Amino acid sequence: MTDGKSEQLAKAGRFSIRYGEDVIAYALRLQPQRQASSVAIHVESSGRVLVDAPVGATQTAVAQAVKKRASWIAQHVAEAKARLEHVRQREYTSGESVHYLGRRYRLRVKVDPASASSCRLRGGYLEVSVQRRAIQDVQAVMAAWLRHRAGEVLRERLDTIARRLRWVAVPPPMRLQWMRVQWGSCSPRGRITLHPALVQAPRDCIDYVVLHELCHLASHDHSPKFYRLLDRHMPGWRAVKSRLDGMAEELLRQ
């Protein structure tokens, strides 16, 4: 589907429209529970454009909805790209900033050929010990430590929040997965997937992402019912989401 010329039913996938001299690319997701003619457009912190449409929506209708908000989309994509330009790739050297549960630590790299590799918090530092001074070694040790801590912290938050929700009989299974553009997802079978880097965010941001995915157990799309559940259990979630979006590039950089 390009420029909405086809009248065939829309299919999930990647599409684009032309906006002036630019092209707006977007990922289309079809949601069975979404009301007819209701199309939602999201621009993620990475600049990725997501469009949610009801099953049965025509390609023309979806493209027209995107065109109608093309100026808004272009502005937010440009802002996301501008933020990304200021995020430097990690060098994994002493003195760099590292986040854990919303607190900023300094990285301290120690090289000791005779000791086993390790990673631990010590005062205001994240201390990484490696056997040789190699970026890939420091990166691997830090990633393993973050994944281990994420497994413990995110599982505890998932279990705690799930127990408060009447539509969750038992806490769902959880897995960790490095993802490029999202913090979490919920499969049709109810398995929650979370990004290990989320453990670097403040606790209220972690709780927002966990609650967001748990709400999908009751409403798998972003329907009015879904947002009513979010509002009921975290009235200030929009401000929390905005704060998390603002720090996403910093937390996800490698």
C-alpha positions in Angstrom: 0.0 0.0 0.0 1.5 3.4 -1.1 -0.5 6.6 -1.0 -3.7 4.6 -0.3 -4.6 3.9 -3.9 -5.6 0.3 -3.4 -9.1 -0.5 -2.2 -8.1 -4.0 -1.0 -8.5 -4.7 2.7 -5.4 -3.6 4.7 -2.9 -6.1 5.7 -0.4 -5.9 8.6 3.1 -5.0 7.4 5.3 -2.0 6.5 3.9 0.7 4.2 4.5 4.3 3.3 3.0 7.5 2.1 4.5 10.6 0.4 4.4 13.8 2.4 5.8 16.7 0.2 9.3 15.6 -0.7 9.5 13.2 2.1 8.3 9.6 2.6 6.6 8.6 5.9 7.2 4.9 6.5 5.0 3.1 9.1 4.2 -0.3 10.5 0.5 -1.3 10.3 -1.0 -3.5 13.0 -4.5 -4.9 12.7 -6.5 -5.2 15.9 -9.7 -7.3 15.8 -11.2 -5.4 18.8 -10.6 -1.9 17.5 -13.8 -0.1 16.5 -14.5 0.4 12.8 -13.0 3.5 11.3 -10.8 4.0 14.4 -7.1 4.4 13.5 -4.5 5.2 16.1 -1.0 6.5 15.2 2.0 6.4 17.5 5.6 7.7 17.0 8.0 5.8 19.3 11.0 7.3 20.9 13.2 5.7 18.2 11.2 7.5 15.5 9.4 4.4 14.4 5.8 5.1 13.3 3.1 2.6 14.3 -0.5 2.6 13.0 -3.2 0.5 14.6 -6.3 -0.1 12.5 -9.3 -2.4 12.8 -9.5 -5.6 10.8 -11.3 -4.9 7.6 -10.0 -1.3 7.2 -9.3 -0.4 3.6 -5.9 0.6 2.5 -7.3 3.9 1.4 -8.8 4.6 4.8 -5.5 3.8 6.6 -3.4 5.9 4.2 -5.8 8.8 4.5 -5.6 8.7 8.3 -1.8 8.8 8.1 -1.9 11.7 5.6 -4.3 13.6 7.8 -1.7 13.6 10.7 1.3 13.7 8.4 2.5 17.1 9.8 2.3 15.8 13.4 4.0 12.6 12.5 6.9 14.3 10.6 7.4 16.7 13.5 7.7 13.9 16.1 9.9 11.8 13.8 12.3 14.7 13.3 12.4 15.3 17.1 13.3 11.6 17.7 16.1 11.8 15.1 17.4 14.9 16.6 17.6 13.2 20.0 19.4 10.2 18.6 22.0 12.4 17.0 23.2 13.5 20.5 23.5 10.0 21.9 27.0 8.7 21.6 27.8 5.0 21.3 29.3 3.6 24.5 33.0 3.3 24.8 33.0 1.1 27.9 35.7 3.0 29.6 36.0 4.2 33.2 34.0 7.4 33.9 31.1 6.7 31.6 27.6 7.1 33.1 25.6 3.9 33.7 22.0 3.8 35.0 20.4 1.2 37.3 16.9 1.6 38.8 16.9 5.3 37.8 20.1 6.1 39.6 23.2 7.3 37.7 26.5 5.4 38.4 30.0 5.8 37.1 31.6 3.0 35.3 34.9 1.8 36.8 36.8 -0.8 34.7 39.5 -2.9 36.3 41.8 -5.2 34.4 43.2 -8.2 36.2 44.4 -11.2 34.1 44.5 -13.4 37.2 40.8 -12.8 38.3 37.5 -14.0 37.0 35.3 -11.4 35.2 32.8 -9.8 37.5 30.4 -6.8 37.8 29.0 -5.2 40.9 27.7 -2.0 42.4 30.1 -0.4 44.8 29.2 3.0 46.2 28.5 5.3 43.3 30.2 3.0 40.8 29.4 0.1 38.7 32.7 -1.8 38.9 33.5 -4.2 36.1 36.5 -6.5 36.3 37.9 -8.1 33.2 41.0 -10.1 32.3 41.9 -7.9 29.3 41.3 -4.4 28.2 38.8 -5.1 25.4 35.5 -3.3 24.8 33.7 -6.5 23.9 34.7 -8.1 27.2 33.5 -5.1 29.3 30.3 -5.0 27.2 29.6 -8.7 27.7 30.2 -8.6 31.4 27.9 -5.6 31.8 25.2 -7.1 29.6 25.2 -10.4 31.6 25.0 -8.5 34.9 22.1 -6.3 33.7 20.2 -9.4 32.4 20.6 -11.2 35.7 19.4 -8.2 37.7 16.6 -7.6 35.2 15.4 -11.2 35.6 15.1 -10.7 39.4 13.7 -7.2 39.5 11.3 -7.4 36.6 10.0 -10.8 37.7 9.3 -9.4 41.2 7.5 -6.3 39.8 5.5 -8.4 37.4 4.3 -10.8 40.2 3.6 -7.9 42.6 1.5 -5.9 40.1 -0.3 -9.0 38.7 -1.6 -9.9 42.1 -3.4 -6.5 42.3 -5.3 -7.0 39.0 -8.6 -8.9 39.2 -8.3 -10.2 35.5 -5.0 -11.9 36.2 -5.6 -15.3 37.9 -1.9 -16.1 38.2 1.2 -14.1 37.2 2.0 -14.9 33.5 5.2 -16.3 32.2 8.0 -13.8 31.5 11.0 -13.8 29.2 13.7 -11.2 28.6 14.7 -10.2 25.1 16.7 -7.4 23.6 14.4 -5.4 21.3 15.2 -2.5 19.1 12.2 -0.3 19.5 10.0 -1.4 22.4 10.2 -2.0 26.1 7.8 -4.9 26.2 5.2 -7.0 24.5 2.4 -9.5 25.3 1.8 -12.5 23.1 -1.7 -13.8 22.2 -1.0 -16.7 24.6 -0.3 -14.3 27.5 3.5 -14.4 27.8 5.1 -11.1 28.7 8.4 -10.2 27.1 10.4 -7.4 28.6 13.6 -5.6 27.6 16.5 -6.3 30.0 17.6 -2.6 29.8 14.4 -1.6 31.5 16.0 -2.4 34.8 18.1 0.8 34.3 14.9 2.9 34.4 13.3 4.4 37.6 10.9 2.0 39.4 7.7 3.9 38.4 8.8 3.6 34.7 9.3 -0.2 35.2 5.9 -0.5 36.8 4.3 1.4 33.9 5.7 -0.9 31.3 4.8 -4.0 33.3 1.2 -2.7 33.9 0.9 -1.8 30.2 1.7 -5.4 29.2 -0.6 -6.9 31.9 -3.5 -4.7 30.7 -3.1 -6.4 27.3 -4.2 -9.7 29.0 -7.6 -8.0 29.4 -7.5 -6.0 26.1 -4.9 -7.1 23.6 -5.2 -4.0 21.5 -5.0 -0.3 22.4 -8.8 0.0 22.7 -10.7 2.5 25.0 -11.0 -0.4 27.5 -7.2 -0.8 27.5 -6.7 2.9 28.4 -9.4 2.8 31.0 -7.5 0.0 32.8 -4.3 2.0 32.6 -6.0 5.1 34.0 -7.6 3.2 36.8 -4.4 1.5 38.0 -1.9 4.2 37.2 -3.6 7.6 36.9 -0.4 9.4 36.1 0.9 6.9 33.5 1.1 9.5 30.7 3.7 11.6 32.6 5.7 8.4 33.5 5.6 7.2 29.8 6.8 10.6 28.7 9.7 10.5 31.1 10.7 7.0 30.0 10.5 8.0 26.3 12.8 10.9 27.1 15.5 8.7 28.5 15.0 5.7 26.1 18.0 6.5 23.8 20.3 6.9 26.8 19.2 3.6 28.4 19.2 1.6 25.2 22.6 2.7 23.8 25.2 0.1 23.6 
